Amino acid sequence: MKRNLLSLTAIATAAMAFGQAQIVMNNAAGPIYMVFNNPVVADATNQTWLVIDHAQTNGITLNTPALPGGVRSEDEFNMIRWRIAAALGAYTIPYNSPLPAAPGTNIPFTYDKTSAGTGVGSVVFSSYNYGTAAAPANNYLYRPSDVTHVSDDPTGASVSSGAPYAVDRFWIVDTKAAGFAYGTNPNATLSFTSLDAEITGGNSITAATTLAAQRFNNVIDHWGDVFYPSSNWILGVTPGTHIVNSVADISAEHYRSWTLSDLNNPLPVELTTFDGSCNESKVVLKCTTASEINNSHFDVEKSDNGIDWTVVGTVNGAGNSQETINYNLVDANDGNMAYYRLKQVDTDGGISYSTVITAGCDVADGTELVSVWDNGAEVQLMVSSTVEGVYDVTLMDTHSKALTTVRNQTINKGITYLTIPKSGIATGMYMVRMHNQTEQFSRKVVLN
């Protein structure tokens, strides 16, 4: 295997302020790019590597992130190896588009490492689009080397190629590269930026389509075995881009090859109700379908944190039906408050997911402000409730001064997501308060 090696310790262009070399791309006076230009076709035996041989998050940066500039890797095997080891933090690759249709557009990718993993491993990154493949781009023709097909998306749609339902770009996030592997994968949160220009002719999605991140499980040859319901889709700050962030890359579910695909294909089952109640210290889950097409079964999944899911039961579907059908399942494990969702499985193996609900026997009916975070464009809240309600939501500074209020927000049974604009508000610590005439809930949030 031939490796064209770029070592940060050898070609650093900036200071040693932290005792480690940095590459700082000074694009303030005009665009500056680091272009991977392998003299032969990049493949498994002809690789080009940029090595960042330390764990500082500023190993490679743009001097002015808002201006054009950055890294153009544009091949699976034009790779950046970052020796992060046990360190934690947000590691951003300042990718930049080479497309004539969007010249110089920045499309950064962030790997926010939240647990150490084991060993002194590196994370290997690359990203590329259809390159010389003629548009409309069939992404089967340039799929990553570990990907066997592109014929399903997170909702289970089956298509001849992934082009109609996915952007024309792949990302590689490899924690198991030979010689640099972690023993146990780290946990991380991922943020993807992709171009509207990489949704080419022949695609069913458009620049307005809500997208979700998805990785390919090369053990079972499936894209759709894990869903990322907590991720956010937002139009990018940079015109012509879109962002999927808050993607929880859990250690046990990590694989190397990723893309962005359609989140909202129609479900093959018309689910009219899904709720839970307590009966003799056990949670009873009930759902009703108005129609079913090729419905094999439902897996009932449970989570304590809304991220990690376990199957607690399976209910056979009706196959094809135009009648109302009621389903029941008892979670006999315990009656503690938890999140539940239905994983609907087609007869051909396609899958889709219901909305997430909460149910349990250990707390009284009520509402909880579960989590608040900065998703990049706005402040997002996740609210869990066993009852419906209407609340005002206020963003306050540390002196309890109200900065922004969003009024008359409806809270549904189950999980509700709310947003607060943060435009013009400085970085720092703030408080979010959700309140009405009878109740109020508060949580701290750090704005970046």
C-alpha positions as CSV (number, residue, x, y, z in Angstrom):
1,M,0.0,0.0,0.0
2,K,1.4,3.4,-1.1
3,R,0.8,6.3,1.3
4,N,1.6,9.9,0.3
5,L,2.1,11.3,3.7
6,L,1.6,14.9,4.9
7,S,2.7,15.3,8.5
8,L,1.6,18.2,10.6
9,T,4.8,18.1,12.5
10,A,6.7,18.6,9.2
11,I,4.6,21.2,7.4
12,A,3.0,23.3,10.1
13,T,2.5,26.9,9.1
14,A,1.7,28.5,12.4
15,A,2.7,28.9,16.0
16,M,3.6,26.5,18.8
17,A,1.6,28.4,21.4
18,F,0.3,25.2,23.0
19,G,3.5,23.2,22.5
20,Q,2.0,21.6,19.4
21,A,2.2,22.6,15.7
22,Q,-0.8,24.0,14.0
23,I,-1.9,24.6,10.4
24,V,-3.6,27.9,10.3
25,M,-5.0,28.8,6.8
26,N,-4.8,32.6,6.6
27,N,-7.8,33.2,4.3
28,A,-8.4,36.8,5.5
29,A,-6.8,38.3,2.4
30,G,-8.3,35.8,0.0
31,P,-9.3,32.2,-0.4
32,I,-6.6,29.6,0.4
33,Y,-7.1,25.9,0.0
34,M,-5.3,22.7,0.9
35,V,-5.9,20.4,-2.0
36,F,-5.2,16.7,-2.0
37,N,-3.8,15.9,-5.4
38,N,-2.7,12.3,-5.5
39,P,-0.7,11.8,-8.8
40,V,-2.5,8.5,-9.4
41,V,-6.1,7.5,-8.7
42,A,-6.6,7.4,-5.0
43,D,-7.6,4.0,-3.8
44,A,-6.8,1.5,-1.0
45,T,-3.2,1.1,-2.3
46,N,-2.6,4.7,-3.3
47,Q,-3.5,6.8,-0.2
48,T,-2.7,10.4,0.7
49,W,-2.7,11.2,4.4
50,L,-2.5,14.5,6.3
51,V,-1.4,13.6,9.9
52,I,-2.3,15.8,12.8
53,D,-0.1,14.1,15.4
54,H,-1.5,15.7,18.5
55,A,-4.9,16.1,20.3
56,Q,-5.3,19.9,20.3
57,T,-8.6,20.9,18.7
58,N,-6.8,23.8,16.8
59,G,-4.6,21.4,14.8
60,I,-6.0,22.7,11.5
61,T,-8.1,25.9,11.3
62,L,-9.2,28.7,9.1
63,N,-8.1,32.1,10.2
64,T,-11.5,33.5,9.2
65,P,-14.2,30.7,9.2
66,A,-16.8,33.0,7.6
67,L,-14.6,33.5,4.5
68,P,-13.9,30.9,1.7
69,G,-11.0,28.6,2.2
70,G,-10.2,25.1,3.7
71,V,-9.5,21.5,2.8
72,R,-10.5,19.9,-0.5
73,S,-9.9,16.1,0.0
74,E,-12.6,14.8,-2.5
75,D,-11.7,11.1,-2.3
76,E,-12.3,8.4,0.2
77,F,-8.6,7.7,0.4
78,N,-7.4,11.3,0.7
79,M,-7.5,11.2,4.4
80,I,-6.9,13.3,7.5
81,R,-5.7,11.3,10.5
82,W,-6.0,13.1,13.8
83,R,-4.4,11.5,16.8
84,I,-7.0,12.5,19.3
85,A,-6.4,9.5,21.6
86,A,-8.2,10.0,25.0
87,A,-8.8,13.8,24.6
88,L,-12.3,15.3,24.5
89,G,-13.4,18.3,22.5
90,A,-14.8,19.6,19.2
91,Y,-12.5,18.8,16.2
92,T,-13.6,20.6,13.0
93,I,-12.3,19.7,9.5
94,P,-12.7,22.9,7.4
95,Y,-13.8,21.2,4.2
96,N,-14.4,23.3,1.2
97,S,-16.3,22.7,-2.0
98,P,-14.5,22.4,-5.4
99,L,-17.8,22.4,-7.3
100,P,-18.0,25.0,-10.2
101,A,-21.7,25.4,-9.2
102,A,-20.7,26.5,-5.7
103,P,-17.1,27.7,-5.9
104,G,-15.3,28.2,-2.6
105,T,-18.2,27.3,-0.3
106,N,-17.2,26.1,3.1
107,I,-18.7,22.8,4.3
108,P,-17.1,22.1,7.7
109,F,-17.6,18.8,9.5
110,T,-17.3,18.7,13.3
111,Y,-16.4,15.6,15.4
112,D,-17.2,16.6,19.0
113,K,-15.7,13.8,21.0
114,T,-17.5,13.2,24.3
115,S,-15.9,10.1,25.7
116,A,-12.3,8.8,25.7
117,G,-12.6,5.4,24.2
118,T,-9.7,3.0,24.9
119,G,-6.3,3.0,23.4
120,V,-4.3,5.8,21.9
121,G,-6.2,5.8,18.6
122,S,-6.7,8.2,15.8
123,V,-9.9,9.3,14.0
124,V,-9.5,9.2,10.2
125,F,-11.6,11.6,8.2
126,S,-12.4,12.2,4.5
127,S,-15.2,13.6,2.5
128,Y,-16.0,13.6,-1.2
129,N,-18.8,14.1,-3.8
130,Y,-19.5,12.6,-7.2
131,G,-16.4,14.1,-8.7
132,T,-16.2,13.3,-12.4
133,A,-19.3,11.1,-12.4
134,A,-21.8,12.6,-14.8
135,A,-24.9,14.2,-13.2
136,P,-27.5,13.1,-12.4
137,A,-25.0,11.3,-10.1
138,N,-25.7,7.7,-9.2
139,N,-23.9,7.4,-5.8
140,Y,-23.7,3.7,-6.2
141,L,-20.9,4.4,-8.7
142,Y,-18.7,6.2,-6.1
143,R,-19.8,4.6,-2.8
144,P,-17.2,4.0,-0.1
145,S,-15.2,0.8,-0.3
146,D,-17.0,-0.8,2.7
147,V,-20.5,0.0,1.3
148,T,-22.2,-2.7,-0.8
149,H,-25.3,-0.9,-1.9
150,V,-27.2,2.4,-1.6
151,S,-30.7,1.0,-1.8
152,D,-32.4,2.1,1.5
153,D,-32.7,5.2,3.6
154,P,-33.6,5.7,7.3
155,T,-37.3,5.3,6.6
156,G,-36.8,2.0,4.7
157,A,-37.6,3.2,1.2
158,S,-36.3,0.8,-1.4
159,V,-34.8,2.3,-4.5
160,S,-32.5,1.2,-7.3
161,S,-29.9,3.6,-6.2
162,G,-29.5,6.1,-3.4
163,A,-29.5,9.1,-5.7
164,P,-33.2,10.0,-5.4
165,Y,-33.1,10.1,-1.5
166,A,-29.5,11.1,-0.6
167,V,-27.2,14.1,-1.1
168,D,-24.4,13.4,-3.5
169,R,-21.6,13.3,-0.9
170,F,-20.1,10.8,1.5
171,W,-18.2,11.3,4.7
172,I,-15.7,8.9,6.3
173,V,-15.3,8.9,10.1
174,D,-13.1,5.9,10.9
175,T,-12.1,5.0,14.4
176,K,-10.7,1.6,13.4
177,A,-8.1,2.4,10.8
178,A,-5.4,-0.3,10.7
179,G,-2.5,0.6,13.0
180,F,-4.3,3.6,14.6
181,A,-7.5,2.0,15.9
182,Y,-9.3,2.6,19.2
183,G,-9.9,-0.5,21.3
184,T,-13.3,0.7,22.3
185,N,-14.9,3.4,20.1
186,P,-15.3,6.9,21.6
187,N,-18.7,8.5,21.8
188,A,-19.1,11.7,19.8
189,T,-21.6,14.2,18.4
190,L,-21.4,14.9,14.7
191,S,-22.2,18.0,12.6
192,F,-22.4,17.7,8.8
193,T,-22.6,20.6,6.3
194,S,-23.6,19.8,2.7
195,L,-24.3,21.8,-0.4
196,D,-27.6,22.3,-2.2
197,A,-25.5,22.0,-5.4
198,E,-24.8,18.4,-4.4
199,I,-28.5,17.6,-4.8
200,T,-28.3,17.0,-8.5
201,G,-30.7,16.2,-11.3
202,G,-32.7,13.0,-10.8
203,N,-32.9,13.4,-7.0
204,S,-36.3,13.2,-5.3
205,I,-35.1,15.5,-2.5
206,T,-34.6,19.2,-2.9
207,A,-32.8,21.9,-1.0
208,A,-35.8,22.2,1.2
209,T,-36.0,18.5,2.1
210,T,-35.4,17.7,5.8
211,L,-32.3,15.5,5.9
212,A,-30.9,13.1,8.5
213,A,-27.5,11.6,8.9
214,Q,-27.1,7.8,8.3
215,R,-24.2,5.5,8.5
216,F,-23.7,2.1,6.7
217,N,-23.6,-1.0,8.9
218,N,-21.2,-3.2,6.9
219,V,-21.8,-6.1,9.3
220,I,-25.5,-6.5,8.3
221,D,-25.2,-4.5,5.0
222,H,-27.9,-2.0,6.0
223,W,-28.2,1.8,6.1
224,G,-31.4,2.0,8.1
225,D,-30.8,-0.1,11.2
226,V,-30.1,3.0,13.4
227,F,-32.1,6.2,13.3
228,Y,-31.0,9.6,14.7
229,P,-34.2,11.3,15.9
230,S,-32.4,13.8,18.1
231,S,-30.5,15.3,15.2
232,N,-31.4,18.7,13.8
233,W,-31.7,19.8,10.2
234,I,-31.2,23.5,9.6
235,L,-30.5,25.7,6.6
236,G,-26.9,26.8,6.8
237,V,-25.7,30.3,7.7
238,T,-23.8,30.1,4.4
239,P,-26.1,30.5,1.4
240,G,-26.7,27.3,-0.5
241,T,-25.8,25.0,2.4
242,H,-27.7,22.8,4.8
243,I,-26.6,21.4,8.1
244,V,-27.4,18.2,10.1
245,N,-26.0,18.5,13.6
246,S,-26.5,17.0,17.1
247,V,-26.0,13.5,15.6
248,A,-25.2,11.2,18.5
249,D,-22.5,8.8,17.3
250,I,-22.7,6.1,20.0
251,S,-19.7,3.8,20.5
252,A,-21.5,0.5,20.0
253,E,-23.3,1.8,16.8
254,H,-20.4,3.4,15.1
255,Y,-19.4,2.6,11.5
256,R,-17.1,4.5,9.2
257,S,-19.3,5.6,6.1
258,W,-21.9,8.3,6.3
259,T,-24.3,10.3,4.1
260,L,-27.3,12.5,4.5
261,S,-30.7,11.3,3.3
262,D,-34.4,12.1,3.3
263,L,-36.0,12.0,6.8
264,N,-39.7,12.3,5.8
265,N,-40.7,9.6,3.2
266,P,-44.3,8.6,3.7
267,L,-44.7,5.8,6.3
268,P,-46.1,2.5,5.0
269,V,-48.3,2.3,8.0
270,E,-50.9,5.0,9.0
271,L,-50.5,5.1,12.7
272,T,-53.3,7.1,14.3
273,T,-52.4,6.7,18.1
274,F,-49.5,5.5,20.2
275,D,-49.6,6.1,23.9
276,G,-48.7,4.4,27.2
277,S,-50.4,4.1,30.6
278,C,-49.7,2.4,34.0
279,N,-51.6,-0.7,35.1
280,E,-50.5,-2.6,38.3
281,S,-47.0,-1.1,38.2
282,K,-46.5,-2.2,34.5
283,V,-46.4,0.1,31.5
284,V,-49.1,-0.8,28.9
285,L,-48.5,0.5,25.4
286,K,-51.3,0.8,22.9
287,C,-51.3,1.8,19.2
288,T,-53.9,2.0,16.5
289,T,-53.4,1.8,12.8
290,A,-55.9,3.0,10.2
291,S,-54.2,1.2,7.3
292,E,-51.2,-1.0,6.7
293,I,-49.2,-1.9,3.6
294,N,-46.8,-4.9,3.8
295,N,-46.5,-4.5,7.6
296,S,-44.6,-7.5,9.0
297,H,-44.4,-6.4,12.7
298,F,-43.7,-3.7,15.2
299,D,-40.7,-3.8,17.5
300,V,-41.4,-1.8,20.7
301,E,-38.2,0.0,21.7
302,K,-37.4,1.6,25.1
303,S,-34.8,4.1,26.2
304,D,-33.8,5.7,29.5
305,N,-32.1,8.7,27.8
306,G,-33.7,9.1,24.4
307,I,-30.5,8.0,22.6
308,D,-29.8,4.3,23.5
309,W,-32.7,2.0,22.6
310,T,-33.6,-1.6,23.5
311,V,-36.3,-3.8,22.1
312,V,-38.7,-4.8,24.9
313,G,-41.3,-6.6,22.7
314,T,-42.6,-7.5,19.3
315,V,-46.1,-7.4,17.9
316,N,-47.0,-9.0,14.6
317,G,-48.6,-6.7,12.0
318,A,-51.6,-7.4,9.8
319,G,-49.7,-7.4,6.5
320,N,-52.2,-5.4,4.4
321,S,-55.3,-3.8,5.8
322,Q,-57.6,-0.9,5.3
323,E,-59.4,-1.4,8.7
324,T,-58.8,0.1,12.1
325,I,-56.6,-2.3,14.2
326,N,-55.6,-1.9,17.8
327,Y,-52.4,-3.3,19.3
328,N,-51.3,-3.7,22.9
329,L,-48.1,-4.7,24.6
330,V,-47.1,-4.8,28.3
331,D,-43.5,-3.8,29.3
332,A,-43.0,-6.3,32.1
333,N,-39.5,-5.2,32.9
334,D,-40.4,-2.3,35.3
335,G,-42.7,0.6,35.6
336,N,-40.0,3.4,35.7
337,M,-40.6,6.5,33.5
338,A,-38.9,5.9,30.1
339,Y,-39.1,6.8,26.4
340,Y,-40.8,4.4,24.0
341,R,-41.1,4.3,20.2
342,L,-42.3,1.8,17.6
343,K,-40.0,0.4,14.9
344,Q,-42.3,-0.7,12.1
345,V,-40.8,-3.4,9.9
346,D,-42.0,-4.1,6.3
347,T,-42.3,-7.6,4.8
348,D,-39.3,-6.7,2.6
349,G,-37.2,-5.6,5.6
350,G,-37.7,-1.8,5.3
351,I,-38.2,0.1,8.6
352,S,-39.7,3.3,9.9
353,Y,-40.2,4.8,13.3
354,S,-43.1,6.4,15.3
355,T,-42.8,9.6,17.3
356,V,-41.3,9.1,20.8
357,I,-43.6,9.0,23.8
358,T,-42.9,8.9,27.6
359,A,-44.7,6.5,29.9
360,G,-44.2,5.1,33.4
361,C,-45.6,4.4,36.8
362,D,-43.0,6.0,39.1
363,V,-44.0,9.7,38.7
364,A,-47.2,11.6,38.6
365,D,-48.6,13.0,35.4
366,G,-46.9,16.2,34.4
367,T,-44.4,18.1,32.3
368,E,-40.6,18.1,32.4
369,L,-38.1,20.3,30.6
370,V,-35.7,17.5,29.7
371,S,-32.9,19.2,27.8
372,V,-31.9,22.6,26.3
373,W,-29.0,23.1,23.9
374,D,-27.6,25.4,21.2
375,N,-28.0,23.7,17.8
376,G,-26.0,26.4,16.0
377,A,-28.8,28.5,14.6
378,E,-31.1,28.7,17.6
379,V,-31.8,27.3,21.1
380,Q,-33.7,24.0,21.1
381,L,-35.7,22.5,24.0
382,M,-36.9,18.9,24.4
383,V,-40.0,18.7,26.6
384,S,-41.5,15.5,27.9
385,S,-45.1,15.6,29.1
386,T,-48.0,13.2,30.0
387,V,-50.5,16.0,29.5
388,E,-51.1,18.7,26.9
389,G,-50.4,22.4,27.8
390,V,-49.5,25.8,26.5
391,Y,-46.4,27.7,27.7
392,D,-44.4,30.8,27.0
393,V,-40.6,30.2,26.6
394,T,-38.1,32.9,27.6
395,L,-34.3,33.1,27.1
396,M,-32.8,35.1,30.0
397,D,-29.3,36.3,30.9
398,T,-27.7,35.5,34.2
399,H,-29.4,38.6,35.8
400,S,-32.8,37.2,34.9
401,K,-33.3,39.8,32.2
402,A,-35.6,38.5,29.5
403,L,-33.9,38.6,26.0
404,T,-36.3,36.7,23.8
405,T,-39.8,35.3,24.5
406,V,-41.7,32.9,22.3
407,R,-45.4,32.8,23.4
408,N,-48.2,30.3,23.4
409,Q,-46.1,27.2,22.6
410,T,-48.2,24.0,22.5
411,I,-46.8,21.0,24.5
412,N,-48.2,17.7,23.3
413,K,-48.3,14.4,25.1
414,G,-44.9,12.6,24.7
415,I,-41.9,14.5,23.4
416,T,-42.2,18.1,22.0
417,Y,-39.3,20.1,20.5
418,L,-39.4,23.9,20.8
419,T,-37.0,26.5,19.5
420,I,-36.0,30.1,20.5
421,P,-34.1,32.4,18.1
422,K,-30.7,33.5,19.3
423,S,-29.7,36.0,16.6
424,G,-27.7,38.9,18.0
425,I,-27.1,37.3,21.4
426,A,-23.5,37.0,22.5
427,T,-21.9,33.7,23.5
428,G,-22.0,32.7,27.2
429,M,-24.2,31.2,29.9
430,Y,-28.0,31.8,29.8
431,M,-31.2,30.5,31.4
432,V,-34.2,29.2,29.6
433,R,-37.6,29.4,31.4
434,M,-40.8,27.6,30.2
435,H,-43.8,29.0,32.1
436,N,-47.5,29.6,32.2
437,Q,-49.9,30.7,34.9
438,T,-49.5,27.6,37.1
439,E,-46.0,26.1,36.3
440,Q,-42.5,27.1,35.4
441,F,-39.4,25.1,34.5
442,S,-35.8,26.4,34.0
443,R,-32.5,25.1,32.6
444,K,-29.1,26.6,31.9
445,V,-27.8,26.7,28.4
446,V,-24.4,27.7,27.0
447,L,-24.6,29.6,23.6
448,N,-21.7,29.2,21.3
